[in-house]
């Protein structure tokens, strides 16, 4: 039995991060995926039709312990016009639930990827995580997009789902994934589809076994390309009723560009399909409609219908399409204006003297961020945020021409930029400014360090850290998974704090440093480097010695008492779930004991949860602690 690699052992603690690699996948399977006209039921009962599908073997099986004997596990695949179906069968009589089962067992991960030339690893993909439901423990199923391309997503799948069943000494894990949630992948439209699957089976107390189609140490890692095999699909020769699926040739474009609605259809006989399409905005206002008569032969057909957008103004729209009177789908797209970086940059430079320096740096950063994202935009992506940010830049610049600094008085949640003294680049941070900020009084500041795979923009998906009366700062830290150990990340944190102090009425005696997961280690590390800035610390599901797991020796390990003297007399709030396997609970228990020995004033709150943020009850305890800190 092959022992699991060192890199993959790192995943026992948290999501790993490695440089983007470029590796050719050596695994190919000539077995084609069968077509199913009818969608299998996902209700805990296994259809006879899917048990007749060809059995596929996992190419590599690895365990975290050599003494673990892997169970026999196989899988089956099928596809339909609207879905991909997956069935994993394991010789076992039990389903184990652990926190983040898709990572710690029992659960599985699927990669759907755009193949590269020579089948090199790709940076265009979905990685989907599945945790099946466990009825006896009242645990609901979980299916979500873990990574979109190389970036962390954690976007729930609205319609795709997973189920588990036990019969005759076997466990059946089945999932249905809809192609419209994997846009733009479709086996009858895409040039090729890369595929990988990793089933994780929990065993013994802390061990697990990985079953791979294509072994990929980076399958759970952000900022990494993915490996895959190329799936081959059987084109159906006959069906009992018309089936169809459509995609746009582009999902972002300017008025001068032409787009088409590309449709694949399956017909039981020769016929003419009437494809109706119409464009509506977010308010459901109708802008355009058309009918397209498509002659179809029996079997598979492909048609293309031109879409007229020349009279639309730049905005976000939906294209609704139907076959006859039967609605079939809704496709989002963004119509962009022409974007000239140099013109907008010149206009911003011309208003420099009309606004505060912090506002000028923020405007310049906003423009650079839009330009960078625009250049990275894929043809199949919508871009409402780019359009929104571009319009905001134009509006703020227009007001600045009139002598109005709109950024100075802006409240709520938004990104700012500052000029780094480290390397003279424009760096971002996210800030949450209280509504109706009173600049005649001072506000406490809470600084939040994001976890692995995120950046400062995690704040846009978070509830406020505080109830009210605080300014909230989310530094960027230069890297989604650098553990805040680089010189650049520490400069970014300190300079973000100083930029907020410079531009907002901050009570510098009441600055609290907080962080989640990797950001929890970041709190310990940042306070160790700059303890003079912070009044108190709050750590949520943190790891006291993460660099020893990810980076090796040479970094502060806060389980070592020699690094803890700086915490003497410091008020610290620590929350940690007792079932956390990504940042193990027992490590934080040890740390709390050591911190108290070193003279820190620690409030330690736990609950029976995994690697997660605190519940409402634990958050209430945090807010009560926070209130006492700023009294």
N, C-alpha and C positions, 0 to 999 in steps of 0.2 A: 504494500500500500504506500502510495506516495504521500509524504507529509506535506501539509500546507506550507506555502512559501512564507518567508519572513514578512514581506509586504502585506500579505493577506492577514497575517496574525494581527496587524495593526488595527484591522477592522473590528476586532473584539472590543475595542475601546470607543472608537468613533469613526466617522467618515474620514478616509485618508485623502491626502492631496499630493499629487506628483506632477512633474512637468508634463506638458503635452507630448505624447510619444507618437511614433510612426512605425507600426509593426504590421507585417503582412500576416493575415490569418491563414494557417495551413489546413483548416478544416473545411471540407466541402461534402455535402450530402446530395446525392443525385435523386433521392426520393422526392417526388413532387407532392405538394400539398393538395389534398382533394377538396373539391367544391361541394358545399352543402346548400341546397336550395332553401331549406328551412332552418331557421335558427334553433340550435339545441336549447333545451330548457336548462336553466341554472337554478335548480331548486332542491338540490340534495339527492335527486334521483338521476341515475345515469342512463341516458338513452341507449338502446341497443345499437342504433345507427353509429354512434361515436365509438362504441367498443369495437366496431368492425374497421375502424380507421387503422392505417399502418402504424405499427409501434416503432418509436424512435428511441435510440439509446443515448444516454448521456456519455459524452466522450471521455470525460475526466471526473473522477470522484476523489475529493480531498477531505481529510478530517483534521480537526485541531489537536487531536491526540492519536498517536499511533495505535493505542490499545483499543480504540473504538472500531467496531466492526460495522461497516456501512450496510444499510438495508438495501434491498433491491428496489430500484426506482426506474421507471420508464415514462415516456410521454407520447402524446399524440397531438397532431395539429389538423385543423381544417379551416376553410374560409368560406365566407358567403359574400354576396354583393355588399353587405353593410357591416360585416364583422370578421374578426379573427377569433378562432376558438382554440383553447388550450386545455388539455387534460393530462394531469400527472397522476400516475398510479404508483403507490408505495406499498411494499409488503410490511405492513405495520397494523397494529390494532388500536393505536392512539394518536390523538392530535395534541401537540404541546403548544401552549401559548406562552410567549415571552414578550416583554416590551419590545416594540419595533420588530415584530415577527418576520417581516420581509428582510430584516437584516440579521436577526438573532435566532430565527426558527420558531415554529414552522411557517414558512412563507416562501415566496419566490420573486424573482426579478426577471423582467423581459426587456431586451434591447431591440428596438426597431430602428433601422439605420439606412441612410443613403450611402450606397457603396461608392468607394473611390476607385480610381484607375488602379489596376493590378490588385484590387481588393485590399489596399492598404487601410489601416485604421482610419476612422472617420470622425469628424467633429460635428456632423449633422445627424442627430438621432433623438429618440425618446428612450429614456430608461424608466420603466414602469414598475412600481412596487405593489405587491399584493400580500395582504395579511388576511387569511380566511376567518370567518366568524367561528366562535366557539360558544355554542348555545348554552351548554351547562354552566358557563361562566358569565353569560350575558354579555359577551364580547361581540361587537359588530364587525362586519367585514370592512376592509380598507383597501381601496384601489386608487392610486394617484400617480401623477407624473413626478418622478423623483428628480430627473434631470431632463432639461430640454437643451439639446446641443451640449455644450460643456458646462452649462450653468445650472445651479440648483434651482428647482422650481417649486416642488411641494404643492402643485395645483391638483386638487381632487378631480378625479374622473366622474363626471355627473351621471353617466349612464352605464359605463362598463362596470362589471361586477365579478365577484369571486365567491365560490361556495365550496363546501367540503362535505363528503359523505363517507361512511364506514360500512363495509360489507365484506363478510367472509374473510376476515383477516387482512383486508386491504383498505387503504385510505385513498380516496379519490379527490384530488384538488382540481377544480375546473374553473375556468375564467372565460368570459366573453368580453372582447375589446372591440369597440366600434371604430371603424375607419375614420369617421368624421371627428373623432377625438384624437386621431393620429395624423391629422392633416399635415402634408399633402400625400401621405403614403396610401396607395391602393394597388393591389396586385394586378389589376386589369388596366391601370393607367400609368403607374410608375415604371421607369426604365428598369428598375431593379430594387429589391428590398433585402437589406441585410437583417439578420436575425441572430439573437443569442438568448439563452435562457439559463438561469442559475437557480436551482431549487436548494433551499437551506433547511435541513432537518435538524431539529434540536435533539440532543442526546446527553444523557447523564445530567449532572447539575449545571455545568457551564459550557460543555463542549457542543460542537455542531459539525455537521458534515455538509460539504458543498458538492452539488452535482451540476457540472457544467456541460453545455453543448460545446462552447468554445471557451477554454480557460482564459480568463481576463482578470488580472489582479486589480485593474482599475475600474471594474464594472460599478463599484460603489463610490467612485471618487469624482470630485468636481475638478474642473479645469483639465480634463484628460480626454483624449480620444478613446473610441471604443472598437473592440474587435467583434467579428461577426462571421457567419457563413451566409451565402446568398441563397435565399429560398427560391425554389422553383414551384410554380403553381400550374395545376391542370386547368386549362380553359374548358368550361362546361360546353358540351355539345348540344344539350337540350334542356329545357325547363318547362314547367307546366303553366307559368304565367310570366308576364313581362316584369323584368327587374332592371333598375337603372341607378346610376350613381354619377354625380357631376362634380367637377372642380373648375376653378377659374385658372386661366393660363398665367395670371399674375394676381396678387392680392394687394399690391401697392403700385401706384403708377401716377403719372401726370396726365392732364387732359389730352396731350398730343400723342400719347401712346395707345395702341390698340390692344384690346383684350378679348378673349373668347371664353365662352362657356363650353368646356369639353365634357362630353357625356359618353359613358360606356353603357350599353344596354344588352340585355339577354332576352331574346324573343322566342316563343315556342313555334312561330311560323312567320312567313314574310308578312310585313305590315308597314304602315306609315304611322310613326309616333308624332304627336303634336306636343312639342316641348315649349311650355310657356315660361317666360322669365320676366321679372319686374324688379325694379330698384326702389328701395325705400330707405329713409333715414332712421335714426334712432327713435324718432317720434312717430314712425310708421307713415309718414307722408310719402305719397307715391310720386316718383320722378320720371319713370320710364317703364314701358312694358312692350313685349313683343311675343309673337308666336312663330315657331320654327317647325316646319314639317320635315321630318327626317325619315326617308325611306330606309327600312330595316329588313335585313334578311334573317332567316332562321339562324339562331346561335348568337355569337358575339358580334356587336356592331360598335363603331366609334364615330361620333359626330361632333362637329364644332359649330357653335353659333356665335356670331359677332355680337358684342355688347356695346351699345352707344353710351359714352360718358362725356361727350364733348360739351354738353350744355350744363353739366354739374359744376358746382363750385367746390373747392377743396373742403373735404369733410369725411366723416366715416359713414359708410353705407352698408346695407345688406342686399344681396341679390337672392330673391326667392325664386325657386324653379319648381315646376310641376309637370307631370305627364298627363295631358288632358286636364281633368278637373281634380286629379289626385295630387295634393302637396307632397313634395319629395324632400326638399331640403332648403337650408338657408346658409348662404356663404357671405362672410364679412370681407370688406375691402376698404382701403383708405385711398382717397384721391388726394394726392399731394400737390402743393403749388410748386412752381420752379424754385429751387433753392440755390442762392448765390452767396457763398460764405464771405467772399471778399467785400461785397456790397454791404452786408449786415455788419461785418467787423468795422468797416469805415464809419458807419453811422453810430456804432457804439463808441468808437474813439472820439467822435465829434461831440458827444455829450459827457465826456469824462469830467469836465469841470462843473457840471450841473448837479452831480450826485455825489454821495459819500464814497470814499475809496472802497469800503467794503461792498457797496452796491455795485460799483464798477467791476471789481474782481468777480463778483457773482454773475454779472451779465456776461462777462468774457468766458467764464467757466461754462455757463449755460449754453453759449454758442458752440464752444468746443465739444461739449457733450453731445449736442444734437448732430454736429458734423460727424463725430466718431460713430455714433449709432447709425446714422444715415448711410455711411460707407459700408457698414457691416450688414446692412439689411438684406435679407434673402427675398427672392421674388414671391415666395409663398407666405410671407409674414404681413400682417396688418401692422400699422404703426400709429395708433391713436396718440400715444405719448409723445412721439416725435412731432406730430402735427400740433398737439396742445402746447408743447414747449416752444416750438417755433413761433406760434401765434403770441405766446406770452412774452417772448423776447421782443417781438415787433411792438407789442403794446407798451411794454415798460420803456423801451427806447423812445417811442413816440411821446410818452408822458415826460420823459427826461428832457426832451427838446423844449418842453414848455416849463421846465424848471421844477417838475414834480418828481420826487424820488419815491416811486411806488414800493420799492423793496424795503426802504427804511421803516415804513409803517405796516409792512405785511405781517399778519399773524397766522396761526395755524401751523401746518406741517409742510415743509418745503426744503429744498437743497440750497445751500450756499457754497461759495467758493472763496478760497483765500490763496494768496501768493506765498508759496513755501520758501522759507529761508534756507531749507536744506538743499534744494536743487532748482529753485526759481520756477517751478511749475505751478500751475493752478490746480489746487487740490480741493475736493469736495468734503462736505459733511452735511448731515441732515439735522434740522432743528425743528422743535415744536415750540412755538411762541404762544403764550397765553392770549386769549382773546381780549382785545381792548387793553393791551399792555400799557401800564402807567409808568412812564419813564422817570417820574419824580420819586419813585421808590425802588428799593433793591429786592431782587428775587433770588431765591436759592436755585442752584443749578445741579441737575442730575445728569451724569455722563454715562452712557450705556455702550458697552463693547459687544459687538455682534458675535454670533457663533460661527463655526466652520461652514464654508460654502456661501455665506451671506456677505453683504457689505452694508454700508450705512443705510441703504434704501430698505432694509428689513423693517424700518420704522413705519413704512407706508402700509404694512400689513399687520401692524401691532396696535393694540389698544394703548392709550397713554400709560406711561409708567406711574404717573401720579394722578391724583384727583384734580387738583388745580393749584395755582399759585407757584408752580415751578416752571423754569425754562428747562427743556429737555434737549440734550445734545447727543447725537449719534455719530461718532467719528468714523472715518473710512478705514484707516489703518493700513492702506496700501497692500491689499491682498486678501483673498477670501479665507486663506488657511495658513497664514504665516505665524500663528500663535502669538502675535504681537511681540515677536522676539527680534525683529529686524530694527536697525537704527531708524529706518524710514518710518516704520509704524509708530514708534515711540515719539518721533518728531511730530508726526501727523496728529497724534492724540493731544500732545501739549499745545501745539500751535492752533488746533481747533478750539481748545479751551480758551486760549488767549484771544483768538479772533472773536469769540462770543463775548468775552469780557469787554473787548474794545467796542463792540457794536451794540451791546445790550446792557441794561442795568442789573448786573449780577452782584450778589452779595458774596464776595470772594472768601468769606469765612464760612460759607455754607455750601461747599461743593462736594457732592457725593458721587463716588465712582461705583459703577455697577456693571454686570455683564452676565451673559448666559453661555453655558457649555465652554467652548474654546475661549469665549469672552470672560468666563469665570477665571480661567488661568490668566487671561490678560489683565484682570483686576489685580491679582496678586503681583504679577510682574510689573505692571505700571506703577502701582503704589510703591513697590520696592525701588523703582527708579526715581520717582518723583513724589515722595510721601508728603512734601510740604504743601502740595496743591489741594489735598483732599481731607475733608473733615471726617468722613466715614465711608465704609465699603458695604456693598450688597452683592452677593454672589448667588446665582441661580444655576443649579445643576452643573457646577464647575468641576474642573480636574486640577488637582494641586501639582501634578508632575507630568503634564502632557508632553513636553519636549523629549523626555526620556523615552516615550513611546514612539513619537513621530520622527524626531530629529537626532536622537542620540545624546551623548554626553556634552557637557560644556554650558548648560543652561540652568538657571535656578530651579531646584526641586524643593518645593515648599513643604515637603514632608521631612526635610532636613532642617533641624533646629537652627543651624547657623544662618539660615535665610529669614528667620522669623523675628529677630530682635526688633526690626523696624516696625512691627505691628504692636509693640507694647503700648498699652493705653488706648489703642484704636477701637472704635465701636464698629462691629462687623455683624451684618445680618447674612446668614447662610441658609439657603433652602436647598433640599435635595430629596429626590424620590427614592424610597427604599428598594424599588425594583429596577433602578437604573442600571443598565448593562453597558451603555456607551461611555459614561463617566462613572465608574463603579462607586456605589454608595459607600462601601467600606473604606475607601480612600478618604472620603470627606470626613467620615467619623474619626479616623486617625488624625486628620488635619485639625479638626476642632479641638481635640484633646491637646495637641501640641500648641495650638494658638493660645489656648487658655493657660497653659504652663508658661508661655512667654509673656503673659500679662495682657493679652487682648481681651476686650469686652465683647464676647460672642453671644448672639442670640441664634440658636440653631432650631430650624423648623423643618419637620419631615412629614411626609404623607405617603400612603401606599400607591405610588404612581411610578412611572418609568422616567425616561429622559425627556422631561417636559417642563413647561412653565408652571408656576404654582396655581392651585385651584383658587376659587373666590375666597374661601376661608383662609388659606395661607397668604393670599395677597392682602387680605384685611390686616393680618398680623404684620406684614411688611409695611403697610401704610401707617399703622399705629407706631411702629418703630421709627419710621421716617419722620413722623410728626414730633416725636420726642427728640430726635436728632437736631431739628432746626428750631427748637424752642429757644 
